[in-house]
Amino acid sequence: MNMDFIENGGVTSPRGFRAAGVCAGLKRNGANDMALLFSETPCAFSATFTSNLFPAAPVQLCKERVLKQSTVQAVVVNSGVANACTGIEGYRNAEKMAELTGRELGISPESVMVCSTGRIGNQLPMDKIEKGIGLAAKALHPDGGAEAAGAIMTTDTKPKEIALSFSSGDRLVTIGGMCKGAGMIAPKMTVPHATMLCCITTDCIISNELLASMLGGVVDDSFNKVTVDGDMSTNDTVIVMANGASGVEIKPGSPDELHFKVALTMVAQHLARAIAMDGEGATKFVSVEVRGAVSNRDAEVCARTIANSLLCKTAWFGCDPNWGRVLAAAGRSGAAFSPENVSLDYDEMPVVRNGIDAGTPESELAQVLKRGEFTIKLDLGEGHGRFTVWTSDISYEYVKINADYHT
């Protein structure tokens, strides 16, 4: 399988997609805050959403679209106001966003997916939203992916984009994606039914059913592996759209099905890792790998407990090789294991063997933690279960960002 990454690629790299990012006036700093993604033809689609019991109004609306619609053609996103915990008025405003977008693009409102991100509990200023949608519709461009990726950011420090292509005979299939997310990141998205927002586009022909059957596993193997602070957002959404412009059909059981799923997973994992790397105030990207558990579920709860431990995360920020915090987190995680079977490594450095200090000097372990990226490797010595979580450290800046976010 030949895979080519596209330089400066994003959601408009697949054929037939246009996008824009504009300023509607939702952000006090005057940055772009409204994005629009549009396909020239209707798209097969699938989506996953937050499992938070306070789903935002656009999440509620889009869940209904997944269950009722056979195609969609556009995604409109506002940044600055989450439209979450806003009741009936908030839901009607999400519907209005779709109506306004449909009117500007000459398509049905039902073919528009809606996303919002920002502060929870505030109603959308619909005068600004209407203005932004009008500006975005006029600014749509085949090279507008980067502007759209920038417009959906909140506390992100950089846009997050990727695109790649693979060959099917003498034709190319392209997949592009953009996402945002830096804080309030601990997604657990389900099909169909930070904020972390992601749009993925492709120009292949594929059924909604096949796309949905892939997406759950892809999301579990990417976005659901990320945690920055252990807080699940009300707005988490991943939307995948396929417009068929390449002419390549992905059929169940074909080699192209495997190729497409591998490529889709690569796009999703790149974007998911980018979220952890850009975690609010983050200075380190940390992979927590747990293996040797009695089950994959035990490995997951253990890895997530370590990755979300404030004691572990602050130690990583301070380059403090305090491995007792890792073992303590594992011990309270609920995973079943015997302490005397446990081994721990920081990258290539042995830290713990048989549940006790392996003897590596702390000065050498500290050098590992000074790296911008490292892996915590914990072997419980009980079975074949394994799981990996991608996370970041917690710095002084994280506290500052979130203490000041409201004001």
Sequence and secondary structure as in RCSB ss.txt:
>XXXX:A:sequence
MNMDFIENGGVTSPRGFRAAGVCAGLKRNGANDMALLFSETPCAFSATFTSNLFPAAPVQLCKERVLKQSTVQAV
VVNSGVANACTGIEGYRNAEKMAELTGRELGISPESVMVCSTGRIGNQLPMDKIEKGIGLAAKALHPDGGAEAAG
AIMTTDTKPKEIALSFSSGDRLVTIGGMCKGAGMIAPKMTVPHATMLCCITTDCIISNELLASMLGGVVDDSFNK
VTVDGDMSTNDTVIVMANGASGVEIKPGSPDELHFKVALTMVAQHLARAIAMDGEGATKFVSVEVRGAVSNRDAE
VCARTIANSLLCKTAWFGCDPNWGRVLAAAGRSGAAFSPENVSLDYDEMPVVRNGIDAGTPESELAQVLKRGEFT
IKLDLGEGHGRFTVWTSDISYEYVKINADYHT
>XXXX:A:secstr
  EEE TT  TTSSTTEEEEEE  S STT    EEEEEEEEEEEEEEEE   SS  HHHHHHHHHHHH S EEEE
EEEEEE   S HHHHHHHHHHHHHHHHHHHTS GGGEEEEEEEETT    HHHHHHHHHHHHHH BTTTHHHHHH
HT SS SS EEEEEEEEETTEEEEEEEEEE SSS     BS     EEEEEE SB  HHHHHHHHHHHHHTTGGG
B SSS   S  EEEEEE  TT  B  TTSHHHHHHHHHHHHHHHHHHHHHHHT TT   EEEEEEEEESSHHHHH
HHHHHHHH HHHHHHHHTT   HHHHHHHHHHS     GGG EEEETTEEEEETTEE    HHHHHHHHTSSEEE
EEEE SSSSEEEEEEEE   HHHHHHHHHS  
